[in-house]
Amino acid sequence: MFIAFEGLDGAGTTTHSNHLVKRLEDLGHSVLHTCEPTSDTPTGIKIREALQHKFEISPKDLQLLFTEDRAEHIKNTIEPALSNNIIVITDRYFFSTIAYGALNVDMEWLKKISSPFPIPDLTLMCECDVDICLKRIGSRDETPELFEKKDKLDKIAENYSQIMKEYPNVEIIDSGRGIPVVDEEIWKIVENKFKVRS
């Protein structure tokens, strides 16, 4: 199975994907936990440097970098794992390119460049109030990235709400609640969809 976690920065995609990975591994499943942008490839590193304002790049070129990184990610990491019956869980996927990229780039163009990529068997959309996301972001000991501002996150949330209606296999999760409650809801969805038993 191929599962993607999506949501605003601070919505809990990393926390909840980590917890789902652990739960599946504890049951004896082989799981690959990965993320986008990738952290160990030249393209992924370049993206992270752009997000941290280390160099200037046009919005369109940034999204093309995300797409290039994803193509490499699918070819070199995701597809080989799936072909070996390994569960793949990714923290972000092409939905992020569309929702975030549409702040400055035409959404239909973003959908078009994302169209060759496989659609996950399940996308868990972590919806969370923007103010809660900003509070969580503020608690990190990190320099805020390019999109981590209220006006931008408000618009990105609107974009997510629109595009998630257009793709199959999407489940919306209220991730503004306590972590154990959200984890349990996610588990029930995974358990029911894939007949995984605890």
SEPA-10610 format. One line per field, with one value per atom (N, C-alpha, C): residue number from 1; atom name; x, y, z. Coordinates in Angstrom, 2 decimals, decimal comma. Layout:
% SEPA-10610
i = [NUM_...]
at = [CA_...]
x = [X_...]
y = [Y_...]
z = [Z_...]
//
This chain:
% SEPA-10610
i = [1_1_1_2_2_2_3_3_3_4_4_4_5_5_5_6_6_6_7_7_7_8_8_8_9_9_9_10_10_10_11_11_11_12_12_12_13_13_13_14_14_14_15_15_15_16_16_16_17_17_17_18_18_18_19_19_19_20_20_20_21_21_21_22_22_22_23_23_23_24_24_24_25_25_25_26_26_26_27_27_27_28_28_28_29_29_29_30_30_30_31_31_31_32_32_32_33_33_33_34_34_34_35_35_35_36_36_36_37_37_37_38_38_38_39_39_39_40_40_40_41_41_41_42_42_42_43_43_43_44_44_44_45_45_45_46_46_46_47_47_47_48_48_48_49_49_49_50_50_50_51_51_51_52_52_52_53_53_53_54_54_54_55_55_55_56_56_56_57_57_57_58_58_58_59_59_59_60_60_60_61_61_61_62_62_62_63_63_63_64_64_64_65_65_65_66_66_66_67_67_67_68_68_68_69_69_69_70_70_70_71_71_71_72_72_72_73_73_73_74_74_74_75_75_75_76_76_76_77_77_77_78_78_78_79_79_79_80_80_80_81_81_81_82_82_82_83_83_83_84_84_84_85_85_85_86_86_86_87_87_87_88_88_88_89_89_89_90_90_90_91_91_91_92_92_92_93_93_93_94_94_94_95_95_95_96_96_96_97_97_97_98_98_98_99_99_99_100_100_100_101_101_101_102_102_102_103_103_103_104_104_104_105_105_105_106_106_106_107_107_107_108_108_108_109_109_109_110_110_110_111_111_111_112_112_112_113_113_113_114_114_114_115_115_115_116_116_116_117_117_117_118_118_118_119_119_119_120_120_120_121_121_121_122_122_122_123_123_123_124_124_124_125_125_125_126_126_126_127_127_127_128_128_128_129_129_129_130_130_130_131_131_131_132_132_132_133_133_133_134_134_134_135_135_135_136_136_136_137_137_137_138_138_138_139_139_139_140_140_140_141_141_141_142_142_142_143_143_143_144_144_144_145_145_145_146_146_146_147_147_147_148_148_148_149_149_149_150_150_150_151_151_151_152_152_152_153_153_153_154_154_154_155_155_155_156_156_156_157_157_157_158_158_158_159_159_159_160_160_160_161_161_161_162_162_162_163_163_163_164_164_164_165_165_165_166_166_166_167_167_167_168_168_168_169_169_169_170_170_170_171_171_171_172_172_172_173_173_173_174_174_174_175_175_175_176_176_176_177_177_177_178_178_178_179_179_179_180_180_180_181_181_181_182_182_182_183_183_183_184_184_184_185_185_185_186_186_186_187_187_187_188_188_188_189_189_189_190_190_190_191_191_191_192_192_192_193_193_193_194_194_194_195_195_195_196_196_196_197_197_197_198_198_198]
at = [N_CA_C_N_CA_C_N_CA_C_N_CA_C_N_CA_C_N_CA_C_N_CA_C_N_CA_C_N_CA_C_N_CA_C_N_CA_C_N_CA_C_N_CA_C_N_CA_C_N_CA_C_N_CA_C_N_CA_C_N_CA_C_N_CA_C_N_CA_C_N_CA_C_N_CA_C_N_CA_C_N_CA_C_N_CA_C_N_CA_C_N_CA_C_N_CA_C_N_CA_C_N_CA_C_N_CA_C_N_CA_C_N_CA_C_N_CA_C_N_CA_C_N_CA_C_N_CA_C_N_CA_C_N_CA_C_N_CA_C_N_CA_C_N_CA_C_N_CA_C_N_CA_C_N_CA_C_N_CA_C_N_CA_C_N_CA_C_N_CA_C_N_CA_C_N_CA_C_N_CA_C_N_CA_C_N_CA_C_N_CA_C_N_CA_C_N_CA_C_N_CA_C_N_CA_C_N_CA_C_N_CA_C_N_CA_C_N_CA_C_N_CA_C_N_CA_C_N_CA_C_N_CA_C_N_CA_C_N_CA_C_N_CA_C_N_CA_C_N_CA_C_N_CA_C_N_CA_C_N_CA_C_N_CA_C_N_CA_C_N_CA_C_N_CA_C_N_CA_C_N_CA_C_N_CA_C_N_CA_C_N_CA_C_N_CA_C_N_CA_C_N_CA_C_N_CA_C_N_CA_C_N_CA_C_N_CA_C_N_CA_C_N_CA_C_N_CA_C_N_CA_C_N_CA_C_N_CA_C_N_CA_C_N_CA_C_N_CA_C_N_CA_C_N_CA_C_N_CA_C_N_CA_C_N_CA_C_N_CA_C_N_CA_C_N_CA_C_N_CA_C_N_CA_C_N_CA_C_N_CA_C_N_CA_C_N_CA_C_N_CA_C_N_CA_C_N_CA_C_N_CA_C_N_CA_C_N_CA_C_N_CA_C_N_CA_C_N_CA_C_N_CA_C_N_CA_C_N_CA_C_N_CA_C_N_CA_C_N_CA_C_N_CA_C_N_CA_C_N_CA_C_N_CA_C_N_CA_C_N_CA_C_N_CA_C_N_CA_C_N_CA_C_N_CA_C_N_CA_C_N_CA_C_N_CA_C_N_CA_C_N_CA_C_N_CA_C_N_CA_C_N_CA_C_N_CA_C_N_CA_C_N_CA_C_N_CA_C_N_CA_C_N_CA_C_N_CA_C_N_CA_C_N_CA_C_N_CA_C_N_CA_C_N_CA_C_N_CA_C_N_CA_C_N_CA_C_N_CA_C_N_CA_C_N_CA_C_N_CA_C_N_CA_C_N_CA_C_N_CA_C_N_CA_C_N_CA_C_N_CA_C_N_CA_C_N_CA_C_N_CA_C_N_CA_C_N_CA_C_N_CA_C_N_CA_C_N_CA_C_N_CA_C_N_CA_C_N_CA_C_N_CA_C_N_CA_C_N_CA_C_N_CA_C_N_CA_C_N_CA_C_N_CA_C_N_CA_C_N_CA_C_N_CA_C_N_CA_C_N_CA_C_N_CA_C_N_CA_C_N_CA_C]
x = [0,84_0,00_0,87_0,36_1,06_0,19_0,69_-0,06_0,67_-0,05_0,52_-0,15_0,64_0,11_0,25_-0,81_-0,81_-1,35_-1,03_-1,53_-0,61_-1,08_-0,29_0,94_1,95_3,06_2,47_2,84_2,31_1,04_0,54_-0,70_-0,48_0,77_1,05_1,36_1,65_1,90_3,10_4,16_5,35_5,10_4,47_4,16_3,30_2,21_1,25_1,76_2,54_3,10_4,12_4,92_5,86_5,14_4,03_3,30_2,65_2,15_1,56_2,63_3,79_4,89_5,23_5,37_5,73_4,68_3,42_2,35_2,36_2,55_2,61_3,84_4,97_6,19_6,04_5,38_5,16_4,32_3,52_2,69_3,44_4,69_5,50_5,53_4,96_4,97_6,27_6,70_7,85_7,35_7,93_7,44_8,61_8,43_9,38_8,73_9,37_8,89_9,76_9,16_9,92_9,22_9,82_9,22_9,58_8,83_9,12_9,08_10,00_11,10_12,07_12,79_13,74_14,85_15,50_16,51_17,94_18,10_19,44_19,80_19,10_19,42_19,78_20,56_20,92_19,70_18,67_17,47_16,74_16,60_15,92_16,66_17,97_18,77_18,62_18,59_18,43_17,07_16,03_14,69_14,70_15,27_15,28_16,07_17,13_17,89_17,05_16,26_15,38_14,31_13,74_12,70_13,24_14,54_15,19_15,80_15,41_15,83_17,33_17,98_19,43_19,81_18,83_19,04_17,69_17,68_16,44_16,08_14,79_14,30_12,87_12,49_11,12_10,15_8,90_7,91_7,74_7,74_7,55_8,74_9,95_11,14_11,21_10,73_10,71_9,80_8,63_7,70_8,23_8,98_9,61_10,67_11,35_12,31_11,59_10,46_9,67_9,28_8,86_8,42_9,57_10,73_11,92_12,31_12,27_12,61_11,64_10,37_9,36_9,56_9,85_10,06_11,21_12,29_13,43_13,03_12,25_11,81_10,97_10,06_9,20_10,02_10,88_11,66_12,67_13,34_14,45_14,09_12,96_12,62_11,25_10,22_8,85_8,52_8,72_8,34_9,14_10,46_11,17_10,65_10,29_9,75_8,41_7,52_6,20_6,32_7,26_7,42_7,93_8,50_8,97_8,01_6,74_5,68_5,97_6,66_6,91_5,87_5,28_4,34_5,12_4,66_5,32_4,43_4,99_4,29_5,13_4,56_5,29_4,68_5,55_5,16_5,22_4,09_3,86_4,08_3,30_3,35_2,94_2,43_2,19_1,06_0,21_-0,85_-0,24_0,92_1,60_2,05_2,57_2,99_1,84_0,67_-0,49_-0,98_-1,17_-1,74_-0,80_0,47_1,44_1,83_2,06_2,50_1,49_0,19_-0,87_-0,95_-0,12_-0,04_0,47_1,38_2,04_2,05_1,56_1,61_0,22_-0,12_-1,44_-1,71_-2,84_-3,16_-3,33_-3,95_-4,17_-2,85_-1,87_-0,54_0,10_-0,06_0,50_-0,15_-1,45_-2,12_-1,59_-1,34_-0,86_0,51_1,43_2,78_2,81_1,75_1,65_0,91_0,25_-0,63_0,08_1,37_1,99_2,24_2,18_2,56_1,42_1,75_0,70_-0,05_-1,34_-2,18_-2,07_-1,85_-1,73_-2,99_-2,80_-3,96_-4,77_-4,11_-4,78_-4,01_-4,73_-4,14_-4,86_-4,09_-4,64_-4,37_-5,43_-5,33_-5,54_-4,46_-4,52_-4,96_-6,21_-6,73_-6,60_-6,08_-5,84_-5,98_-6,57_-6,71_-5,35_-5,32_-4,06_-3,39_-4,16_-3,55_-2,87_-3,46_-2,83_-1,53_-1,58_-0,37_0,75_0,40_1,42_2,00_1,16_1,66_2,65_2,32_3,22_4,53_4,42_5,62_6,51_5,87_6,61_7,34_6,89_7,53_8,80_9,02_10,21_11,41_12,54_13,78_14,37_13,60_14,00_13,68_14,38_14,07_12,82_11,79_10,59_10,90_10,21_10,43_9,50_9,65_9,02_7,50_6,82_5,35_4,76_5,59_5,10_4,66_3,67_3,06_1,56_0,82_-0,63_-1,37_-1,07_-1,81_-1,59_-0,36_-0,07_-0,73_-0,67_-1,27_-2,79_-3,42_-4,87_-5,22_-4,45_-4,71_-4,39_-3,30_-2,94_-4,03_-4,59_-5,69_-6,88_-7,19_-8,27_-7,94_-6,69_-6,29_-6,43_-5,98_-6,13_-7,60_-8,45_-9,87_-10,45_-9,99_-10,48_-9,96_-8,66_-8,09_-8,39_-8,56_-8,81_-10,15_-11,04_-12,32_-12,18_-11,05_-10,87_-10,12_-9,62_-8,81_-9,43_-9,24_-9,80_-8,94_-9,51_-8,79_-8,32_-9,07_-8,70_-9,58_-8,95_-9,66_-9,23_-10,20_-9,93_-9,88_-8,81_-8,62_-8,53_-9,26_-9,11_-7,89_-6,76_-5,52_-5,23_-6,23_-6,06_-6,34_-6,76_-7,08_-5,83_-5,99_-4,87_-4,26_-2,97_-2,25_-2,82_-3,07_-3,59_-4,93_-5,80_-7,12_-6,96_-6,10_-5,87_-5,22_-4,22_-3,57_-4,58_-5,51_-6,48_-7,44_-7,84_-8,71_-7,99_-6,73_-5,94_-5,84_-5,57_-5,44_-6,72_-7,86_-9,14_-9,35_-8,95_-9,10_-8,20_-6,94_-5,99_-6,45_-6,89_-7,34_-8,52_-9,48_-10,68_-10,39_-9,55_-9,30_-8,44_-7,42_-6,46_-6,60_-7,61_-7,86_-6,65_-5,95_-4,83_-5,42_-4,91_-5,48_-4,43_-4,89_-3,98_-4,04]
y = [-1,20_0,00_1,25_2,29_3,56_4,62_5,19_6,14_7,47_8,55_9,90_10,68_11,42_12,37_13,76_14,55_15,92_16,87_18,15_19,16_20,35_21,37_22,58_22,28_23,14_23,08_23,22_22,33_22,38_21,56_20,94_20,17_18,77_18,35_17,06_15,93_16,23_15,15_14,30_14,94_14,18_13,35_13,95_13,23_12,01_12,21_11,11_10,07_10,48_9,47_8,61_9,23_8,47_7,45_7,87_6,98_5,82_6,11_5,04_4,04_4,53_3,65_2,71_3,27_2,45_1,39_1,78_0,82_-0,33_-0,02_-1,08_-1,96_-1,35_-2,14_-3,04_-2,54_-3,35_-4,58_-4,50_-5,65_-6,56_-6,21_-7,08_-6,72_-5,57_-5,15_-4,45_-4,63_-3,88_-2,53_-1,45_-0,11_0,79_1,54_2,58_3,92_4,69_6,03_7,04_7,84_8,78_10,14_11,13_12,47_13,24_14,29_15,23_16,65_17,52_17,18_16,21_15,46_14,50_15,26_14,59_15,27_14,90_13,88_13,37_13,32_14,11_14,18_15,62_15,83_17,20_18,11_17,56_18,37_18,70_17,72_17,95_18,96_18,86_19,81_21,22_21,34_22,66_23,26_22,43_22,91_23,44_22,69_23,12_24,42_24,59_25,84_27,01_26,76_27,80_28,17_27,16_27,42_28,18_28,03_28,72_30,05_30,52_31,84_31,94_30,82_30,86_31,33_31,29_31,87_32,19_33,03_33,45_32,51_32,22_31,37_31,79_31,73_32,11_31,05_31,42_30,45_29,26_29,54_28,46_27,51_28,06_27,21_26,38_26,95_26,20_24,98_25,17_24,05_23,01_23,45_22,49_21,67_22,29_21,55_20,49_20,86_19,89_18,71_19,01_17,97_17,07_17,66_16,88_15,97_16,53_15,76_14,58_14,82_13,77_12,66_13,03_12,02_11,09_11,66_10,86_10,00_10,60_9,92_8,68_8,84_7,73_6,63_7,02_6,04_5,29_6,02_5,44_4,88_5,35_4,97_4,31_5,01_4,54_3,29_3,33_2,18_0,91_1,00_-0,22_-0,83_0,02_-0,50_-1,18_-0,54_-1,13_-2,45_-2,53_-3,76_-4,91_-4,57_-5,58_-5,77_-5,35_-5,53_-4,83_-3,70_-2,86_-1,74_-1,51_-0,40_0,91_1,83_3,14_4,21_4,97_6,09_7,34_8,29_9,52_10,72_11,50_12,75_13,83_14,08_15,00_14,31_14,84_14,29_15,39_15,04_16,09_17,04_16,66_17,56_18,84_18,69_19,86_20,81_20,24_21,08_21,93_21,32_22,05_23,09_22,66_23,56_24,73_24,45_25,49_26,29_25,59_26,26_27,22_26,92_27,77_29,16_29,39_30,75_31,71_31,23_32,11_31,59_30,37_29,74_29,21_29,16_28,70_27,28_27,06_25,76_24,70_25,04_24,04_23,56_24,46_24,05_23,10_23,38_22,52_21,13_21,09_19,79_19,02_19,74_19,10_18,48_19,22_18,67_17,56_17,49_16,44_15,21_15,33_14,26_12,94_12,92_11,61_10,77_11,38_10,67_9,77_8,59_7,69_8,28_8,01_8,47_7,46_7,92_6,98_6,15_4,99_4,17_4,85_5,68_6,45_7,74_8,86_10,14_10,61_10,80_11,28_12,78_13,55_15,00_15,51_15,99_16,49_17,96_18,19_19,56_20,10_21,32_21,92_23,42_24,05_25,50_26,17_27,20_27,87_28,41_28,93_29,47_28,39_27,19_26,07_25,68_25,65_25,33_26,33_27,61_28,64_28,52_28,16_27,97_26,81_25,74_24,59_24,94_25,67_26,08_26,96_27,86_28,78_28,10_26,89_26,16_25,44_25,39_24,73_25,67_25,11_25,89_25,94_26,55_26,60_27,97_28,34_29,56_29,31_30,19_29,98_29,87_28,95_28,76_29,65_29,55_30,46_30,59_29,47_29,48_29,58_29,73_29,64_30,99_31,59_32,85_32,72_33,42_33,23_33,47_34,58_34,87_33,80_33,28_32,23_30,91_30,58_29,32_29,33_30,48_30,60_30,24_30,79_30,53_29,09_28,56_27,17_26,22_26,53_25,72_25,72_26,87_26,96_26,11_26,17_25,37_23,88_23,46_22,04_21,63_22,47_22,15_21,93_22,73_22,60_21,33_21,12_20,03_18,65_18,56_17,24_16,65_17,51_17,03_16,43_16,67_16,28_14,96_14,40_13,18_12,06_10,81_9,67_9,29_8,45_7,81_8,81_9,89_10,92_10,82_10,85_10,90_12,16_12,93_14,18_13,89_14,33_14,12_15,47_15,66_16,86_16,66_17,22_16,99_18,08_18,90_19,91_19,37_18,12_17,49_16,85_16,18_15,53_14,44_14,26_13,30_11,88_11,35_9,97_9,80_10,80_10,72_10,68_11,54_11,58_10,29_9,82_8,56_7,41_7,37_6,27_6,38_7,59_7,75_7,32_7,72_7,31_5,79_5,17_3,72_3,03_3,53_2,92_2,98_4,12_4,26_3,26_3,16_2,24_0,80_0,50_-0,85_-1,27_-0,36_-0,69_-0,78_0,12_0,15_-1,01_-1,34_-2,36_-3,68_-3,76_-4,98_-5,37_-4,36_-4,60_-4,81_-5,77_-6,06_-5,83_-5,24_-4,99_-6,18]
z = [0,00_0,00_0,00_-0,59_-0,72_-0,04_1,06_1,87_1,90_1,66_1,74_2,86_3,61_4,59_4,02_4,14_3,64_4,70_4,54_5,46_5,53_6,21_6,41_7,25_7,16_8,12_9,51_10,41_11,76_11,97_10,90_11,02_11,60_11,69_12,32_11,36_10,10_9,14_9,55_10,04_10,43_11,68_12,68_13,92_13,65_12,93_12,75_11,76_10,78_9,87_10,62_11,48_12,31_13,18_13,79_14,68_13,92_12,71_11,92_11,48_11,10_10,73_11,88_13,07_14,24_14,52_14,41_14,71_13,71_12,44_11,43_11,62_11,93_12,16_13,37_14,41_15,61_15,31_14,24_13,84_12,87_12,58_11,74_10,27_9,90_8,50_8,14_6,90_6,38_5,87_6,38_6,05_5,67_4,60_4,23_4,55_5,43_5,76_5,04_4,19_3,39_3,42_2,77_2,81_1,55_1,32_0,24_0,79_0,34_-0,55_0,11_-0,71_-0,16_0,56_1,48_2,30_1,94_1,07_0,82_-0,67_-1,48_-2,90_-3,24_-4,31_-4,67_-4,91_-5,56_-5,82_-4,53_-3,65_-2,38_-1,52_-1,49_-0,71_-1,27_-2,59_-3,22_-2,87_-2,84_-2,48_-1,05_-0,14_1,27_1,44_0,68_0,75_0,23_-0,83_-1,35_-0,33_0,34_1,34_2,55_2,80_3,92_3,49_2,30_1,78_1,54_1,24_1,04_-0,37_-1,29_-2,62_-3,22_-4,23_-4,87_-6,02_-6,13_-7,21_-7,53_-8,78_-9,15_-8,65_-8,36_-7,89_-8,85_-10,14_-11,12_-11,12_-11,07_-11,05_-9,77_-8,66_-7,41_-7,55_-8,14_-8,30_-9,28_-10,28_-11,18_-10,46_-9,50_-8,68_-7,85_-7,24_-6,47_-7,36_-8,59_-9,51_-9,93_-10,18_-10,51_-9,35_-8,15_-6,96_-6,79_-7,05_-6,90_-7,93_-9,15_-10,19_-9,80_-9,28_-8,83_-7,62_-6,73_-5,52_-5,85_-6,79_-7,18_-7,85_-8,78_-9,54_-8,65_-7,79_-7,04_-5,67_-5,12_-3,75_-3,62_-4,08_-3,84_-4,64_-5,96_-6,79_-6,45_-6,22_-5,83_-4,53_-3,56_-2,30_-2,52_-3,26_-3,51_-4,26_-5,20_-5,97_-5,11_-3,95_-3,00_-1,83_-2,05_-1,05_0,26_0,17_1,34_1,36_2,51_2,67_2,60_1,77_1,65_2,25_3,19_3,79_3,56_2,85_2,56_3,29_3,88_4,52_3,45_2,81_1,69_0,35_-0,64_-1,98_-2,95_-4,14_-5,13_-4,75_-3,81_-3,36_-2,75_-2,11_-1,54_-2,64_-3,73_-4,85_-5,36_-5,46_-5,97_-4,95_-3,70_-2,68_-2,36_-2,20_-1,87_-3,11_-4,20_-5,42_-5,97_-5,76_-6,31_-5,66_-4,64_-4,11_-5,17_-6,01_-6,98_-8,41_-8,60_-9,93_-10,25_-11,53_-11,95_-11,47_-10,80_-10,24_-11,31_-12,42_-13,47_-14,06_-14,17_-14,65_-13,65_-12,36_-11,33_-11,35_-11,59_-11,71_-12,91_-13,99_-15,22_-15,02_-14,39_-14,22_-13,16_-12,35_-11,33_-11,85_-12,99_-13,47_-13,78_-14,15_-14,42_-13,16_-11,99_-10,77_-10,28_-9,75_-9,25_-8,07_-8,04_-6,94_-5,80_-4,56_-3,43_-3,22_-2,63_-2,25_-1,16_-0,38_0,68_0,92_0,90_1,30_2,56_3,62_4,89_4,98_4,81_4,83_6,26_6,86_8,24_8,22_8,53_8,58_9,99_10,08_11,39_11,28_12,29_12,31_12,13_11,32_11,00_12,26_13,19_14,42_15,24_15,26_15,96_15,24_13,91_13,14_13,43_13,46_13,70_15,11_16,07_17,43_17,47_16,78_16,74_16,03_14,92_14,19_15,07_15,83_16,69_17,82_18,17_19,28_18,83_17,51_16,99_17,07_17,26_17,29_15,89_14,98_13,58_13,00_11,95_11,22_10,38_10,46_9,67_8,17_7,50_6,08_5,27_3,95_3,00_3,19_3,46_3,48_4,88_5,91_7,28_7,84_7,17_7,62_7,51_8,39_8,50_7,18_6,50_5,28_4,22_4,16_3,20_3,59_4,86_5,31_5,15_5,36_5,14_3,69_2,77_1,34_0,97_1,52_1,24_1,74_2,92_3,46_2,49_1,91_0,92_-0,30_-0,73_-1,90_-1,62_-0,44_-0,07_-0,10_0,49_0,56_-0,83_-1,78_-3,16_-3,84_-3,76_-4,56_-3,99_-2,68_-2,09_-2,52_-3,02_-3,53_-4,93_-5,56_-6,96_-7,13_-6,05_-6,15_-5,33_-5,76_-5,02_-3,82_-2,97_-1,85_-0,79_-0,61_0,37_1,61_2,78_4,05_4,80_5,27_5,99_7,48_8,14_9,58_10,27_11,37_12,18_13,08_12,67_13,41_14,44_14,73_15,77_17,16_17,24_18,52_19,12_20,24_20,90_20,04_20,15_19,30_19,40_20,62_20,69_19,98_20,08_19,44_17,92_17,40_15,95_15,47_16,22_15,86_15,75_16,70_16,72_15,53_15,17_14,00_12,73_12,62_11,45_11,39_12,53_12,55_12,11_12,56_12,18_10,67_10,07_8,61_7,90_8,33_7,71_7,92_9,12_9,47_8,60_8,43_7,65_6,16_5,67_4,22_3,76_4,54_4,11_4,86_5,73_6,50_7,34_7,83_8,74_10,12_10,84_12,17_13,24_14,36_15,48_16,44]
//
